[in-house]
Amino acid sequence: MKKIKHNIKIYRHSRHNNFFEGTIDEYKWFAIVKDEEVRGGLDVENLEVSLGKIIRLCIYDDSRDVEGNPFLPSVTIKRTIYVNYVKGWKVFNLSYTEMVSDLSNYLTNIKTLHIV
């Protein structure tokens, strides 16, 4: 098993639709991870579209700015997407390759565990 170098936490999991949400280091992420490998899934070995359990993966960060007067402020939320996989790569920042590899291996291993 590959050693994970990043701090990965899951804070929401829905068994109904296999949806996971959490943090990796200072970033947020969400993913859909199937129980079985499917066509169009993410291959965790080479991060290419192939047979895999992960069909959706997004790593992002939100920032907020408060503007306006103190009695009627307005809030602007800006979402920066670093990695976005939807049965294929839509956004892939190469500087996050190791982070994607760690997170995809972690998620695939989580779905493989069966608690008796």
RAQUIFEN-V123420 format. One record per backbone hydrogen bond with DSSP energy under -1.0 kcal/mol. NH is the residue of the N-H (numbers start at 0). CO is the residue of the C=O. Records with the same first field share a line. If there is no record, write none. Layout:
NH: CO / CO
//
This chain:
8: 22
10: 20
11: 20
13: 18
18: 13
19: 30
20: 11
21: 28
22: 8
23: 26
24: 6
26: 23
27: 59
28: 21
29: 57
30: 19
31: 55
32: 17
33: 52
37: 51
39: 49
40: 37 / 49
41: 53
42: 47
46: 42
49: 40
51: 37
54: 31
55: 31
56: 84
57: 29
58: 82
59: 27
60: 79
62: 77
64: 75
66: 73
73: 66
75: 64
77: 62
79: 60
81: 58
82: 58
83: 90
84: 56
85: 87
86: 54
89: 83
90: 83
92: 81
95: 92
96: 93
99: 95
100: 96
101: 97
102: 98
103: 99
104: 100
105: 101
106: 102
107: 103
108: 104
109: 105
110: 106
112: 108
//
